[in-house]
Amino acid sequence: MRTLKSLMSELTNTLGQATSVNGLNTDSVSARKQANRSSVANLEALWSTHLQTLWKRVEGSQKYLPAIPGRHIVYESSRWWELNAATWKARRRSHIILLNDHLLIASEKKRADTSPNPSGKQKERAPVQLVAQRCWPLQDVHLADLSTKSIPVGNDRPNAANAINVRVGQESWTFACNSSDSSEKATLLSTFRKTMEDLRRIQEAETEEREKARESVHYLATKEPGLLKKPDLLESLSDATSNKSGLTIEVDGKQQSIRWIENQLDDLDIEIALHRFEESVERVEKLQKLAKGMKGNALAQDFVTFKVNERASKLASAIVRQLVGTSSWKDATLRHVDWLVRLGFEDRARESYLDSRSEILRKRVR
């Protein structure tokens, strides 16, 4: 009985803990999302702080690396020397800074001492000022390892084992780190490869998004010949979809893309082709109301209004044909005229009805 009592106690405690953990998990979903958002914001702020510190330390770096969202420092080291490509002698100390989209090479700035005989403490306290020498977009940079297998090491080339070659276009530069820092070169090479791969993935994703948006605009242009008569609207659509955000509209509190508009227009075309006039008129009224509500997006408003007006004119033509053919029946005439009035074609309905009745009178008189 004691054993059974202890087992039941353990089971009760375990069930209570599981229930509390489940409650914490459900309550922590929103907290986790908020933490993720705040962590991303904190990371962006940290990157911005690092970039501003870089501008202060490296003179001229701000013109090469202006502040853009997501730009940050990936690798930074001052243990490198720029070598003479012919003699492999060290020319000057270099500071290599690898960002997520650029490679910056800086060197120590030559300073003129203010005092004729500065003390040792003053030299130690004075911070080293760097000057930006070269900066390239990362996709244009080719980084190669100059190992002992490809270049024989002699007395005149003592730094070949720890040297790298930076090639941009037809120009190349050679850098080497001290022999004591054997892991520095491996760190730079591995970081560079990883950064290049991340940059390639980001660019491929952006290119794919732009292509999809452009394909959508070109599809609409080929599908809707009326857009070709308005080059300004077509050009504005192409520019909007080339941006990362693209052309979006807000429907019932949700952001919808240009594909959603396309689907609505396709459904309307189907309703018109099947002569479902009541459903077609209701859909036109819904889209017109949606277009009028786009106060903050003039481009989307012009686009939706243009496309809906085209469909409304096409629908009115189909209803007018039915009105002319059934003008002798009161119920059908009232129904068709009501649809035309809702679409905003009152004058067209009146003229078509009177022309139809006049033609019938002429036939009867003859």
ZAVEXVEX-978615 format. One record per residue (C-alpha): residue in one letter; x, y, z; residue number from 1. Coordinates in Angstrom, 3 decimals, decimal comma, m for minus. Layout:
BEGIN
 res       c1       c2       c3   n
   a        X        Y        Z NUM
...
! end
This chain:
BEGIN
 res       c1       c2       c3   n
   m    0,000    0,000    0,000   1
   r    2,907    2,367    0,759   2
   t    4,400    1,636   m2,665   3
   l    1,068    2,230   m4,371   4
   k    0,606    5,473   m2,427   5
   s    4,040    6,768   m3,478   6
   l    3,406    5,833   m7,112   7
   m    0,047    7,639   m7,113   8
   s    1,717   10,694   m5,567   9
   e    4,369   10,712   m8,269  10
   l    1,703   10,335  m10,973  11
   t   m0,305   13,254   m9,556  12
   n    2,774   15,484   m9,437  13
   t    3,736   14,547  m12,996  14
   l    0,261   15,278  m14,359  15
   g    0,205   18,628  m12,569  16
   q    3,587   19,588  m14,007  17
   a    2,504   18,575  m17,520  18
   t   m0,654   20,678  m17,235  19
   s    1,286   23,710  m16,063  20
   v    3,841   23,278  m18,852  21
   n    1,089   23,091  m21,462  22
   g   m0,475   26,238  m20,065  23
   l    2,857   28,017  m20,170  24
   n    3,435   26,866  m23,746  25
   t    0,096   28,225  m24,945  26
   d    0,612   31,488  m23,080  27
   s    4,172   31,882  m24,318  28
   v    3,361   31,772  m28,062  29
   s    2,557   35,468  m28,224  30
   a    5,409   36,247  m25,854  31
   r    7,822   34,316  m28,086  32
   k    6,637   36,195  m31,161  33
   q    7,065   39,495  m29,346  34
   a   10,533   38,419  m28,218  35
   n   11,460   37,508  m31,792  36
   r   10,309   40,895  m33,054  37
   s   12,214   42,707  m30,310  38
   s   15,320   40,595  m30,897  39
   v   15,282   41,470  m34,620  40
   a   14,882   45,151  m33,758  41
   n   17,714   44,922  m31,233  42
   l   19,913   43,220  m33,815  43
   e   19,210   45,952  m36,368  44
   a   20,058   48,593  m33,758  45
   l   23,288   46,758  m32,887  46
   w   24,296   46,573  m36,548  47
   s   23,608   50,291  m36,951  48
   t   25,756   51,069  m33,905  49
   h   28,628   48,968  m35,256  50
   l   28,387   50,711  m38,625  51
   q   28,479   54,165  m37,017  52
   t   31,523   53,121  m34,984  53
   l   33,169   51,986  m38,212  54
   w   32,548   55,408  m39,770  55
   k   34,331   57,048  m36,840  56
   r   37,314   54,697  m36,855  57
   v   37,808   54,436  m40,637  58
   e   38,016   57,777  m42,407  59
   g   36,129   57,835  m45,709  60
   s   34,198   54,620  m45,027  61
   q   30,817   56,349  m44,892  62
   k   30,909   57,250  m48,589  63
   y   31,564   53,593  m49,466  64
   l   29,185   52,107  m46,896  65
   p   26,096   54,263  m46,305  66
   a   23,514   53,029  m43,844  67
   i   21,020   50,649  m45,420  68
   p   18,754   48,136  m43,642  69
   g   20,501   44,835  m42,948  70
   r   24,069   45,987  m43,633  71
   h   26,415   44,735  m40,924  72
   i   30,014   43,715  m40,242  73
   v   30,782   40,000  m40,506  74
   y   34,579   39,878  m40,040  75
   e   37,187   42,433  m39,007  76
   s   40,919   42,046  m38,407  77
   s   43,998   44,275  m38,297  78
   r   46,530   41,424  m38,461  79
   w   47,122   41,709  m42,187  80
   w   49,898   43,213  m44,305  81
   e   49,664   44,263  m47,924  82
   l   52,514   42,668  m49,911  83
   n   54,307   43,837  m52,991  84
   a   53,224   41,460  m55,749  85
   a   56,733   41,415  m57,311  86
   t   59,007   41,231  m54,270  87
   w   56,555   39,880  m51,675  88
   k   57,831   42,459  m49,203  89
   a   55,417   43,975  m46,698  90
   r   54,298   47,427  m47,858  91
   r   51,955   48,529  m45,069  92
   r   49,676   47,204  m42,409  93
   s   46,111   46,647  m43,640  94
   h   42,790   46,375  m41,886  95
   i   40,361   43,956  m43,598  96
   i   36,652   44,477  m42,909  97
   l   34,167   42,020  m44,417  98
   l   30,527   43,069  m44,467  99
   n   27,529   41,097  m45,624 100
   d   27,644   42,866  m49,024 101
   h   31,037   44,628  m49,317 102
   l   34,753   44,114  m48,661 103
   l   36,617   47,120  m47,243 104
   i   40,404   47,501  m47,082 105
   a   41,760   50,200  m44,761 106
   s   45,271   51,254  m43,742 107
   e   46,748   53,231  m40,892 108
   k   46,694   56,967  m41,382 109
   k   50,003   58,791  m41,243 110
   r   49,760   61,403  m38,516 111
   a   51,899   64,419  m37,872 112
   d   52,851   64,598  m34,174 113
   t   51,692   67,789  m32,512 114
   s   54,553   67,781  m29,973 115
   p   58,211   67,480  m31,050 116
   n   59,027   64,711  m28,529 117
   p   55,869   62,816  m27,546 118
   s   56,130   60,612  m24,511 119
   g   55,500   56,871  m24,552 120
   k   52,234   57,198  m22,643 121
   q   50,907   59,635  m25,221 122
   k   51,740   57,198  m28,001 123
   e   49,947   54,387  m26,215 124
   r   46,844   56,437  m25,505 125
   a   46,503   57,854  m29,025 126
   p   44,028   55,679  m30,971 127
   v   45,015   54,404  m34,389 128
   q   43,129   56,245  m37,131 129
   l   42,367   54,223  m40,250 130
   v   41,728   55,415  m43,791 131
   a   39,571   53,553  m46,299 132
   q   41,686   52,534  m49,277 133
   r   39,455   50,292  m51,360 134
   c   35,927   48,964  m51,155 135
   w   34,206   46,555  m53,553 136
   p   30,791   44,904  m53,781 137
   l   31,115   41,381  m52,510 138
   q   29,805   39,763  m55,689 139
   d   32,739   41,298  m57,640 140
   v   35,429   39,964  m55,291 141
   h   37,318   36,716  m55,823 142
   l   39,347   35,558  m52,813 143
   a   42,036   32,897  m53,369 144
   d   44,311   31,042  m50,986 145
   l   48,006   31,301  m51,921 146
   s   49,231   28,138  m50,280 147
   t   52,646   26,500  m50,443 148
   k   51,349   23,966  m52,980 149
   s   50,853   26,570  m55,694 150
   i   53,719   28,946  m54,843 151
   p   57,145   27,684  m53,798 152
   v   58,364   29,176  m50,556 153
   g   61,807   30,652  m50,625 154
   n   63,822   33,162  m48,727 155
   d   62,175   35,962  m50,662 156
   r   58,652   34,711  m50,004 157
   p   58,386   33,935  m46,315 158
   n   54,678   34,894  m46,110 159
   a   53,375   32,667  m48,889 160
   a   51,882   30,101  m46,503 161
   n   49,667   32,729  m44,844 162
   a   48,900   34,817  m47,949 163
   i   45,682   35,436  m49,827 164
   n   44,953   37,048  m53,161 165
   v   42,067   39,475  m53,682 166
   r   41,062   39,858  m57,318 167
   v   38,507   42,343  m58,625 168
   g   38,212   42,451  m62,388 169
   q   41,709   42,726  m63,889 170
   e   43,330   43,990  m60,678 171
   s   44,649   41,921  m57,803 172
   w   46,177   42,515  m54,388 173
   t   48,105   40,224  m52,056 174
   f   47,735   40,210  m48,284 175
   a   49,370   38,074  m45,614 176
   c   49,084   37,655  m41,880 177
   n   51,830   36,862  m39,417 178
   s   53,096   33,313  m39,222 179
   s   51,964   33,151  m35,591 180
   d   48,352   33,810  m36,701 181
   s   47,945   30,646  m38,743 182
   s   44,203   30,394  m38,026 183
   e   43,485   33,960  m39,191 184
   k   43,613   33,066  m42,880 185
   a   41,354   30,035  m42,424 186
   t   38,849   32,156  m40,508 187
   l   38,759   34,813  m43,227 188
   l   38,380   32,279  m46,037 189
   s   35,604   30,313  m44,347 190
   t   33,747   33,494  m43,354 191
   f   34,060   34,848  m46,897 192
   r   32,656   31,657  m48,441 193
   k   29,715   31,586  m46,020 194
   t   28,960   35,273  m46,586 195
   m   29,097   34,827  m50,366 196
   e   26,682   31,904  m50,152 197
   d   24,252   33,894  m47,985 198
   l   24,451   36,858  m50,365 199
   r   23,832   34,582  m53,357 200
   r   20,722   33,126  m51,733 201
   i   19,350   36,563  m50,881 202
   q   19,942   37,842  m54,411 203
   e   18,342   34,753  m55,949 204
   a   15,270   35,168  m53,739 205
   e   14,968   38,870  m54,649 206
   t   15,434   38,107  m58,343 207
   e   12,775   35,398  m58,203 208
   e   10,317   37,779  m56,523 209
   r   10,967   40,483  m59,114 210
   e   10,569   38,012  m61,971 211
   k    7,277   36,772  m60,588 212
   a    5,997   40,324  m60,268 213
   r    7,138   41,250  m63,769 214
   e    5,624   38,095  m65,198 215
   s    2,353   39,030  m63,554 216
   v    2,384   42,514  m65,096 217
   h    3,404   41,193  m68,519 218
   y    0,697   38,538  m68,233 219
   l   m1,886   41,209  m67,547 220
   a   m0,574   43,296  m70,447 221
   t   m0,834   40,404  m72,910 222
   k   m4,151   39,246  m71,500 223
   e   m5,669   42,733  m71,407 224
   p   m4,973   44,685  m74,631 225
   g   m6,638   47,720  m73,081 226
   l   m3,616   48,210  m70,814 227
   l   m1,420   48,781  m73,864 228
   k   m3,467   51,895  m74,646 229
   k   m2,366   53,376  m71,301 230
   p    1,457   53,232  m71,262 231
   d    1,681   55,449  m68,179 232
   l   m0,374   53,041  m66,079 233
   l    1,532   50,027  m67,422 234
   e    4,888   51,667  m66,659 235
   s    3,768   52,560  m63,143 236
   l    2,671   48,960  m62,572 237
   s    6,035   47,665  m63,781 238
   d    7,913   50,049  m61,468 239
   a    5,739   49,139  m58,496 240
   t    6,140   45,402  m58,989 241
   s    9,912   45,793  m59,453 242
   n   10,132   46,973  m55,859 243
   k   10,401   44,507  m53,074 244
   s    6,997   45,317  m51,694 245
   g    5,240   45,076  m55,069 246
   l    1,653   46,188  m55,774 247
   t   m0,591   45,255  m52,865 248
   i   m4,062   46,290  m51,757 249
   e   m5,872   45,967  m48,453 250
   v   m9,046   43,853  m48,474 251
   d  m10,929   43,327  m45,218 252
   g   m7,826   44,185  m43,216 253
   k   m5,575   41,793  m45,173 254
   q   m2,898   42,651  m47,717 255
   q   m3,597   41,056  m51,111 256
   s   m1,256   40,948  m54,098 257
   i   m1,942   41,680  m57,749 258
   r   m2,708   37,982  m58,236 259
   w   m5,800   38,349  m56,070 260
   i   m7,103   41,099  m58,378 261
   e   m6,351   38,872  m61,339 262
   n   m8,389   36,016  m59,870 263
   q  m11,343   38,304  m59,151 264
   l  m11,318   39,567  m62,732 265
   d  m11,152   36,012  m64,072 266
   d  m14,179   35,022  m61,998 267
   l  m16,040   38,076  m63,292 268
   d  m15,208   37,134  m66,889 269
   i  m16,632   33,662  m66,291 270
   e  m19,858   35,081  m64,854 271
   i  m20,252   37,422  m67,854 272
   a  m19,580   34,646  m70,361 273
   l  m22,252   32,437  m68,728 274
   h  m24,739   35,355  m68,730 275
   r  m25,101   35,238  m64,962 276
   f  m25,978   38,901  m64,924 277
   e  m27,074   39,225  m61,286 278
   e  m23,844   37,675  m59,970 279
   s  m21,797   39,715  m62,438 280
   v  m23,402   43,002  m61,407 281
   e  m22,880   42,207  m57,724 282
   r  m19,217   41,401  m58,343 283
   v  m18,730   44,643  m60,309 284
   e  m20,330   46,649  m57,497 285
   k  m18,056   44,950  m54,958 286
   l  m14,913   45,722  m56,957 287
   q  m15,993   49,321  m57,568 288
   k  m16,566   49,789  m53,850 289
   l  m13,140   48,260  m53,197 290
   a  m11,481   50,647  m55,658 291
   k  m13,133   53,695  m54,080 292
   g  m11,809   52,635  m50,675 293
   m   m8,164   52,720  m51,796 294
   k   m7,471   56,277  m50,687 295
   g   m3,807   55,806  m49,817 296
   n   m2,782   53,802  m52,893 297
   a   m3,461   55,824  m56,024 298
   l   m1,739   53,371  m58,353 299
   a   m3,769   50,380  m57,168 300
   q   m6,924   52,482  m57,283 301
   d   m6,287   53,512  m60,906 302
   f   m5,493   49,942  m61,908 303
   v   m8,555   48,354  m60,292 304
   t  m10,851   51,129  m61,519 305
   f   m9,567   50,764  m65,085 306
   k  m10,045   46,988  m65,129 307
   v  m13,471   47,072  m63,464 308
   n  m14,743   49,754  m65,847 309
   e  m13,688   47,575  m68,783 310
   r  m15,643   44,632  m67,383 311
   a  m18,639   46,835  m66,578 312
   s  m18,758   48,101  m70,179 313
   k  m18,518   44,550  m71,495 314
   l  m21,268   43,400  m69,143 315
   a  m23,494   46,342  m70,126 316
   s  m23,129   45,424  m73,809 317
   a  m24,290   41,878  m73,086 318
   i  m27,272   43,116  m71,055 319
   v  m28,228   45,630  m73,773 320
   r  m28,368   42,837  m76,327 321
   q  m30,732   40,950  m74,054 322
   l  m32,797   44,121  m73,482 323
   v  m33,206   44,744  m77,219 324
   g  m34,258   41,152  m77,812 325
   t  m36,826   41,088  m74,971 326
   s  m38,136   44,673  m75,015 327
   s  m41,723   43,454  m75,517 328
   w  m41,768   41,708  m72,123 329
   k  m42,259   43,932  m69,116 330
   d  m40,599   41,777  m66,447 331
   a  m37,494   41,098  m68,549 332
   t  m37,240   44,790  m69,490 333
   l  m37,465   45,901  m65,865 334
   r  m34,849   43,380  m64,821 335
   h  m32,396   44,358  m67,578 336
   v  m32,904   48,085  m67,010 337
   d  m32,324   47,614  m63,278 338
   w  m28,950   45,938  m63,959 339
   l  m27,920   48,710  m66,347 340
   v  m28,894   51,393  m63,822 341
   r  m26,824   49,654  m61,115 342
   l  m23,861   49,604  m63,486 343
   g  m24,261   53,310  m64,240 344
   f  m25,471   52,987  m67,846 345
   e  m28,901   54,655  m67,514 346
   d  m28,538   56,650  m70,757 347
   r  m27,491   53,587  m72,671 348
   a  m30,445   51,605  m71,329 349
   r  m32,930   54,338  m72,268 350
   e  m31,510   54,811  m75,771 351
   s  m31,357   51,073  m76,456 352
   y  m34,918   50,502  m75,252 353
   l  m36,372   53,397  m77,265 354
   d  m34,446   52,371  m80,405 355
   s  m35,770   48,852  m80,051 356
   r  m39,379   50,011  m79,675 357
   s  m38,991   52,429  m82,616 358
   e  m37,709   49,628  m84,832 359
   i  m40,683   47,449  m83,882 360
   l  m43,113   50,301  m84,693 361
   r  m41,527   50,820  m88,108 362
   k  m41,891   47,145  m88,876 363
   r  m45,530   47,096  m87,784 364
   v  m46,394   50,201  m89,819 365
   r  m44,761   48,795  m92,927 366
! end
